[in-house]
Amino acid sequence: MPRLPLENIRILDFGWIYAVPHATAWLGALGADVIRVESTLAPDLVRFLTGTDGVPGFNRSGIYHSINFSRRGVALNLTNPKAQEIARRLVARSDVVTENFTVGNLPKYGLGYDDLRKIRPDLIMLSGTPLGQDGPFAKTVGFGPTTQAFAGLCHLTGYPDGFPCGIGGTWPDFAVGTAMVFFLLAALHYRDRTGQGQYIDLSMAEMVTTMIPEAMLDFFMNGRDPGPIGNRDDAMAPHGVYPASGDDKWVAIAIATDAEFGALCDALGAPSMASDRAFARLTDRLRNVAMLDAEVAARTRNFTREDLVARLRARGIAAGPVYNTEDLMHDEAFLNSGMLVKLKHGEVGERDVPTLPVRFSAIEPRFSGAPMIGEHTGEVLSELLGMKSQEIERLKEEKALL
């Protein structure tokens, strides 16, 4: 089998919750030896979510398993000086360190970047925080919803007469995690060329703000402060989700041109609507968008979701079903994408896990199930640090490995 692109790269991962573990899972699948550091005294919060088969436990979270594939797990009680020393010894054998704790958390254990680069001068370290490492709000504790709000996104999400809204799920954590992959690869490439490591200070809020360039440009260029417009669009109509027959079935439709609108009207069995003076041109449709949405919705209700999507796609119209999770898990295209992989886990057995959303023609990613807390502690310490089993057991008794 061909070598993976990140073989011989080792990542010591102190990250938790979503963003950093998501990034290191992708890097692990591409060959990096990812060593996840945790402790039973302060487990990843995600370990408490969604106990598999309805049974809770540190090692039974389906969400944790889906995010933390392709890595090894080590248990270190970082409040213990001996565990801190083990961490530093592991850093000496690593290329990258990742973390997303509150600012100042790792330095208090002697594990900040200034401490670690003395151990390994070419080390790359990434810290992901809500608002960066410096500035008046640097030590702010934050989660996805607060990060969205600070970044300006919630001001754009929702309906014109409503209140600011988040966009749901655990966004922006996974978008930020994907960006972390890019930044780490850039730093590794830089080190390959120069031999120099570096520190990557990533502000999640700034990352989110880069994802609303149209709002930023409208303000800087035109002095306008855009607000929420629901599912509508300033340059497309109709544009939104429309009801299909059945209970809570919806179809997303986006029409960019007059010709596409004509094709939509034909598909809905209302060809005369395309020549209606209120809707014939895009400018007309945008001016009469509320009436337009009502007319379209009255006709989409006459079709099943699947039939309507098929009819619209056959005419070259951008349309798709609005899926819930169960719908997605039964979608033929999704099931055939190769994204779901059966991975074996030490406690809950073999389970389907969503992995990389890509197919390589010359790379076969390496997937393994998420580790239980400390599952590979003995393996890693003996392999990388040359520790004997007696020493490892003694450290466990001294609460350093916990």
C-alpha positions in Angstrom: 0.0 0.0 0.0 1.4 3.5 -0.9 2.6 5.6 2.0 0.3 8.2 3.4 1.3 11.8 3.1 1.7 12.5 6.9 3.5 9.3 7.9 6.4 10.1 10.2 4.5 13.2 11.6 3.5 12.9 15.2 0.9 15.1 16.8 0.5 15.4 20.6 -3.1 16.5 20.9 -4.4 18.2 24.1 -7.5 19.4 22.2 -11.0 18.6 23.3 -14.7 19.1 22.4 -15.0 19.5 18.6 -12.6 21.8 16.6 -9.2 20.4 17.4 -10.2 16.7 17.6 -11.9 17.1 14.2 -8.7 18.5 12.7 -6.5 15.9 14.2 -8.8 13.1 13.1 -8.4 14.1 9.5 -4.7 14.4 9.9 -4.5 11.0 11.6 -6.5 9.5 8.7 -3.8 10.9 6.4 -1.1 9.1 8.2 -0.1 11.2 11.2 0.5 9.5 14.6 -2.0 11.4 16.7 -1.7 10.9 20.5 -4.7 12.2 22.3 -4.0 13.3 25.9 -6.9 13.1 28.3 -7.5 12.4 32.0 -10.3 10.6 33.8 -10.2 13.5 36.2 -11.3 16.0 33.5 -12.6 14.0 30.5 -13.6 15.6 27.2 -17.1 17.0 27.7 -18.2 15.2 24.5 -17.6 11.9 26.3 -20.8 12.6 28.3 -23.0 13.0 25.2 -25.1 10.4 23.5 -24.3 7.1 25.2 -24.3 4.3 22.6 -27.5 2.2 22.7 -28.8 4.5 25.4 -26.1 3.5 27.9 -24.0 6.4 29.2 -20.3 6.1 30.0 -16.9 7.7 29.4 -16.3 5.3 26.5 -19.8 5.1 25.0 -20.4 8.5 23.4 -21.3 8.1 19.7 -20.4 11.7 19.1 -17.0 11.2 20.6 -16.4 8.2 18.5 -17.4 10.0 15.3 -14.9 12.8 15.9 -11.9 11.1 17.5 -11.1 8.4 15.0 -7.5 7.5 13.8 -5.6 8.3 17.0 -4.2 6.7 20.2 -5.3 7.7 23.7 -3.0 8.5 26.6 -4.2 9.3 30.1 -2.1 12.0 31.9 -3.1 13.8 35.1 -1.4 17.1 34.3 -1.8 18.4 37.8 0.8 15.8 38.7 4.4 17.0 38.1 5.5 13.5 36.9 2.7 13.6 34.3 3.9 17.0 33.2 7.4 15.7 32.7 6.0 12.8 30.6 4.1 15.3 28.5 7.3 17.2 27.9 9.2 14.0 26.9 6.4 13.2 24.5 6.7 16.7 23.0 10.4 16.0 22.3 9.2 13.1 20.1 6.5 15.1 18.4 6.3 17.5 15.5 3.0 19.2 16.4 1.2 20.1 19.6 -2.5 21.1 19.4 -4.8 22.5 22.1 -7.9 24.6 22.5 -8.1 25.4 26.2 -8.7 28.8 27.8 -5.7 31.1 27.4 -3.1 30.3 30.1 -4.3 26.8 30.9 -1.3 24.8 29.5 1.4 27.3 30.5 0.5 26.9 34.2 1.7 23.2 33.8 4.9 24.3 32.1 3.4 23.3 28.7 3.1 26.6 26.9 4.8 27.2 23.6 7.7 29.2 25.1 8.4 26.1 27.4 8.0 23.5 24.7 10.1 25.1 22.0 13.1 24.9 24.3 12.5 21.1 24.2 12.0 21.0 20.5 13.0 24.2 18.6 11.3 23.2 15.4 8.0 22.4 17.1 4.7 23.6 15.6 2.0 24.4 18.1 -1.5 25.4 17.4 -3.8 27.0 20.0 -7.5 27.6 19.1 -9.5 29.9 21.3 -12.7 31.9 21.0 -10.9 35.3 20.7 -7.2 34.6 20.3 -4.3 34.7 22.7 -4.1 38.4 23.4 -6.3 41.5 23.6 -8.9 42.5 26.2 -11.1 39.5 25.7 -8.4 36.8 25.3 -9.3 34.9 28.4 -13.0 34.8 27.6 -14.5 31.3 27.9 -16.6 30.5 24.8 -18.5 27.9 22.9 -19.8 27.9 19.3 -23.0 30.0 19.9 -21.1 32.7 21.7 -18.4 32.7 19.0 -21.0 33.0 16.3 -22.5 36.0 18.1 -19.2 37.8 18.6 -18.2 37.2 15.0 -21.2 38.9 13.6 -22.9 35.9 12.1 -26.0 35.8 14.3 -26.9 39.3 13.2 -27.3 38.0 9.7 -29.2 34.8 10.6 -32.9 34.6 11.1 -35.9 36.6 9.8 -36.2 40.4 9.3 -38.6 40.9 12.2 -37.1 38.4 14.5 -34.1 38.2 16.9 -30.5 37.2 16.1 -30.1 33.4 15.7 -27.4 30.9 15.5 -27.3 28.5 12.6 -27.8 25.3 14.6 -25.8 22.2 15.3 -22.2 22.6 16.5 -21.2 25.1 13.9 -18.6 26.8 13.7 -16.5 24.1 15.5 -16.2 21.9 12.4 -15.6 24.7 10.0 -12.8 25.9 12.3 -11.4 22.4 12.6 -11.2 22.1 8.9 -9.3 25.4 8.7 -7.0 24.1 11.4 -6.0 21.3 9.1 -5.0 23.8 6.4 -3.0 26.0 8.8 -1.1 23.0 10.3 -0.3 21.7 6.8 1.0 25.2 5.8 3.2 25.3 8.9 4.5 21.8 8.2 5.3 22.8 4.6 7.1 25.9 5.9 9.2 23.8 8.3 10.1 21.4 5.5 11.5 24.4 3.5 13.1 26.3 6.4 13.6 23.9 9.3 11.7 26.3 11.5 8.7 25.6 13.7 6.2 28.2 14.7 3.2 29.1 16.9 -0.3 29.3 15.4 -2.7 31.5 17.2 -6.2 30.9 15.9 -9.2 32.9 16.9 -12.4 31.1 16.2 -14.4 34.3 16.1 -12.0 35.8 13.4 -12.4 32.5 11.5 -16.2 32.9 11.5 -15.9 36.5 10.4 -14.0 35.5 7.3 -17.0 33.4 6.4 -19.3 36.4 6.0 -17.3 38.4 3.4 -20.4 39.8 1.6 -21.6 41.5 4.9 -18.1 42.8 5.6 -17.7 44.2 2.1 -21.1 45.7 2.0 -20.3 47.7 5.1 -16.8 48.7 4.1 -17.7 49.6 0.5 -21.2 50.9 0.8 -21.7 51.8 4.5 -24.6 49.4 4.7 -25.3 47.1 7.7 -27.1 44.1 6.3 -29.6 42.3 8.5 -31.3 38.9 8.4 -33.4 38.0 5.4 -34.4 34.5 6.3 -34.1 32.0 3.4 -34.3 34.7 0.7 -31.5 36.1 -1.4 -30.8 39.6 -2.8 -30.2 38.3 -6.3 -32.3 35.2 -6.7 -36.0 34.5 -6.5 -37.6 32.2 -5.7 -35.0 31.2 -3.2 -35.9 29.2 -0.1 -37.5 26.1 1.2 -41.0 25.1 0.0 -43.4 22.5 1.3 -44.0 19.2 -0.4 -46.9 16.8 0.3 -46.7 14.9 3.6 -45.8 15.8 7.1 -42.9 18.2 7.4 -41.5 17.5 4.0 -39.6 20.3 2.3 -37.6 21.1 -0.8 -34.9 23.8 -1.2 -35.1 25.7 -4.5 -32.8 28.4 -5.9 -33.7 30.2 -9.2 -31.0 32.4 -10.7 -32.4 33.3 -14.1 -35.6 34.0 -15.9 -35.1 30.9 -18.0 -34.8 28.8 -14.8 -38.0 30.4 -13.5 -39.8 29.3 -16.7 -38.5 25.8 -16.2 -39.7 25.8 -12.6 -43.2 27.0 -13.6 -43.4 24.3 -16.2 -42.3 21.6 -13.7 -45.0 22.9 -11.3 -47.7 22.7 -14.0 -48.2 26.4 -14.1 -46.4 27.6 -17.3 -48.5 30.8 -17.4 -46.9 32.0 -14.1 -43.6 32.6 -16.0 -45.3 35.3 -18.1 -47.2 36.9 -15.3 -46.1 40.6 -15.2 -45.5 40.3 -11.4 -42.9 37.5 -11.9 -41.6 37.6 -15.5 -38.3 39.3 -14.7 -36.0 38.9 -11.8 -36.5 42.5 -10.7 -40.2 41.8 -10.7 -39.8 38.6 -8.6 -37.6 40.3 -6.1 -40.1 43.2 -5.7 -43.0 40.8 -5.3 -41.1 38.1 -3.4 -43.7 37.5 -0.7 -46.4 36.9 -3.2 -44.1 34.8 -5.4 -43.2 32.5 -2.4 -46.9 32.0 -1.7 -47.6 31.1 -5.3 -44.7 28.6 -5.5 -45.5 27.0 -2.2 -49.2 26.5 -3.2 -48.0 24.4 -6.1 -45.1 22.5 -4.5 -47.5 21.1 -2.0 -49.0 19.0 -4.8 -45.9 16.9 -5.2 -44.0 14.5 -3.0 -40.6 15.6 -2.0 -38.7 13.0 -4.1 -40.9 13.5 -7.2 -40.5 17.3 -7.1 -36.7 17.1 -6.6 -36.5 14.7 -9.5 -38.6 16.9 -11.8 -36.6 20.1 -11.0 -33.2 18.5 -11.3 -34.3 17.0 -14.7 -34.8 20.6 -15.9 -31.4 21.8 -14.6 -32.8 23.6 -11.6 -30.9 23.8 -8.3 -33.1 21.8 -5.9 -32.7 19.3 -3.2 -34.6 17.6 -0.4 -34.5 19.0 3.1 -33.2 16.0 5.1 -33.3 15.2 8.7 -30.6 12.8 10.1 -32.7 9.7 9.4 -33.4 10.8 5.9 -29.7 11.3 5.2 -28.8 7.9 6.6 -31.1 6.3 4.1 -30.1 8.4 1.1 -28.6 6.2 -1.6 -26.0 8.8 -2.7 -24.8 9.3 0.8 -24.6 5.6 1.5 -22.5 5.1 -1.7 -20.2 8.0 -1.0 -17.7 5.9 1.0 -17.9 8.5 3.9 -19.4 5.9 6.3 -16.8 3.4 7.6 -17.3 0.6 10.0 -14.8 1.1 12.8 -14.2 -1.2 15.8 -14.3 0.3 19.3 -13.0 -1.3 22.5 -16.3 -1.0 24.4 -19.2 -0.6 22.0 -17.9 -2.8 19.2 -18.1 -2.1 15.5 -20.1 1.0 14.4 -20.6 3.2 11.4 -18.6 6.4 11.7 -18.6 9.3 9.2 -15.0 9.9 8.1 -13.4 12.0 5.4 -15.8 13.5 2.9 -13.5 12.9 -0.1 -12.1 10.2 -2.3 -8.5 10.2 -3.4 -7.4 8.4 -6.5 -3.9 7.6 -5.1 -4.4 7.7 -1.3 -6.2 5.2 1.0 -6.8 7.0 4.3 -6.1 5.0 7.5 -9.1 4.8 9.8 -9.2 3.3 13.3 -11.9 3.6 16.1 -11.8 6.3 18.7 -9.7 5.3 21.8 -11.1 4.7 25.3 -9.6 7.0 27.9 -6.0 6.0 28.3 -6.3 2.9 26.0 -2.8 3.3 24.6 -1.0 4.7 27.6 1.2 1.7 28.2 1.9 1.3 24.4 2.9 4.9 23.8 5.1 5.3 26.9 6.9 2.0 26.3 7.3 2.6 22.5 8.3 6.3 22.6 9.8 6.8 26.0 11.2 3.3 26.6 9.4 2.9 29.9 9.1 -0.6 31.5 5.8 -2.0 32.6 6.9 -1.7 36.3 7.5 2.0 35.9 4.2 2.6 34.2 2.4 0.8 37.0 4.2 2.8 39.6 3.1 6.0 37.8 -0.5 4.8 37.8 -0.2 4.2 41.6 1.2 7.7 42.0 -1.9 9.1 40.1 0.3 10.5 37.3 -1.4 8.3 34.8 -5.0 8.8 35.5 
